[in-house]
């Protein structure tokens, strides 16, 4: 059984996990840096306690560095200084190595991805064979696995792109990582969601772009999927969403991406009656890899022009956003 994500309890790490929400919204430049520094400066202390469960000690920040942001940057850039990338005995204590990695990635997520690419790639460029495999697996587990609380496709794309071109990995992995990178770059926040055709329950053919509304919750689901049923049940218990759909402020579009019409028709009664329930009867969404559907359900929040506001988000993220923008209570 795969082990779960290791969450470390250092004050700075907790601070940075919170800050990662600020950096994932694609704000750029000085404004983003100021927000990051302001939140860091609110903490009582940024000193890290050396944990005996780590594979390597946390870097000690020089005393002449006092700015919280500069402290964090120093730790990120010197995080692996004491690791011998050629010494595979570190892998005999995988939990300690993973704990160290968890610290590193939580820190990196505090800042814009473009600032951290060199630090992210450093372990890959300096390791080989088993050590390289360890780091690739950790990046995938923490940044790409749909169950990871630190999941962040923007941070995983540079990893996948590096692996797709590296002579250190075999051709099969290069191709897999190339496919992952290309898929992850589709439908990013700020981009216009890719249009697709689907069949409605009344037999009519339509498209995503034809659904008019101020906001659109786009949900890809699988009939019988337990998590899907939990999400659908939660939606059904929100009468405010039905009212918002009626006046086209929030449209709910539920799509089954598999071309299995019989299964879809049997499941129709489970979908909220006001939702636009559709099926990609040609299977184009999956065959052409229009959307990254590695988990079910997969939800997007789109604006009136079908630009992506939230990607692969949960209702716990979507609903507060809508409540704030529409000034209504949904939950």
Secondary structure, 3 states (H helix, E strand, C coil): CCCCCCCCCCHHHHHHHHHHHHHCCCCCHHHHHHHHHHHHHCCCCCCCCCCCCCCCCCCCCCCCCCCHHHHHHHHHHCCCCCCCCCCHHHHHHHHHHHHHHHHHHHHHCCCCHHHHHHHHHHHHHHCCHHHHHHHHHHHHHHHHCCCCCCCCHHHHHHHHHHHHHCCCCCHHHHHHHHHHHHHHCCCCCCCECCCCEEEECCCCEEEHHHCCCCEEEEEECCCCCHHHHHHHHHHHCCHHHHHHHHCCCEEEEEEECCCCHHHHHHHHHHCCCCCEEEECCCCHHHHCCCCCCCCCCEEEEECCCCEEEECCCCHHHHHHHHHHHHCCCCC
